[in-house]
């Protein structure tokens, strides 16, 4: 076996070790939380020595940043794949909302809630993680903008719907630790998909929504809206 082949094999082993460490870090962030895990725990969960961990990552903070970046980039890649699928064969707002619920509910939201407090108080951590978060949001924008372009919806309006959808989904998932009620969440998602579908059309607000806003404004002013 040549030195080149040996070197490539070593690189492959190193990449495998890093991948296992990153996955173990995400597992522990989700299962235990940022402050209830250590680098020793990460190495043990990954099935490697602590020396192997410190060879690749100098601190707990560094491996957490790398793991979160890894997870967000996987989600971002999925978003860009969805945008490409919409470009090729079309799509619907229902599919996008369901997809966002799926990826956020699959550990991403809970992991996010672990690192956000650290980003708030730790400037170095925040500086390292913000660029990756921006990549993720660019992926979200790409999905909604692609569908908006196909059906002639104003992109800025589509992105408002995207951000509103994300806020709703985050709020829903935040309830799941103390609310084990799948039907409740299904009904909320179904309700929201109907609202998005009404809004997601050329011209922005639906006539029905505009009339509702006018009615509220008139009521506050003490007048009756014209039919």
C-alpha positions, 0 to 999 in steps of 0.5 A: 500500500502506497503512502498516498493510500495510507494517508487517504485512509487516515483522513477518512478515519479522521473524518469519521471520528469528527462526524461521530463527535458532532453527532454525539454532541447534538445528541447530548445537547438534545437529551441533556442540555448544554450545561449537563454535558461535558467533553468526556460525555461527548467522547463516551457517546461517540465511542472515542477517547477524550484524547481523540476529541481534544485532537480535533476540538480544543474546548467544549465551546468549539465542538458545540459550535461545530456541531450546531453548524453541522446540523444547521448546514444539513437542514440548510441543504435540505431547504435548498433541495426543496427549493430546487424541487419546487423549481423543477416540478412546483410545490405548495405552501402546505408542503412547505409548512409541513416540511418546516414543522418536520425539520424543526420538530426533529431536534433542531428547535430543542438544540436551538433553545440550548445554544441561544442563551449561550449566544446571548451572553457569550460574544465569541460563541455568538460571532461563531454561530451567527454566520451559520444561522444566516445561511439557514435563514437564506435557505428558508428564504430560497424556498419561499421565494422560489414558490412566490416567483412561480405563482406571482406573489410578492417575495417580500410578502412571502417572506413575511409569511415564512417568518410568521410560520417559523414563529408559530412553529417555534411556539408550538414546539415549545409547548410539546414538553408539557403538552402531549396532544398530537391532535392539538398540534395537527389542528393548529397546523391545519389552521395555519396552512389555511391562512397561508394559502389565503395570503399566498397569492398575487396581490398579497392580502386576500379580499376577505382579510382586507375586509376583516381589517377594515371592519375592525378599523371601522368598529374602533372608529365607531362606523359601519364598513361599506359593503 
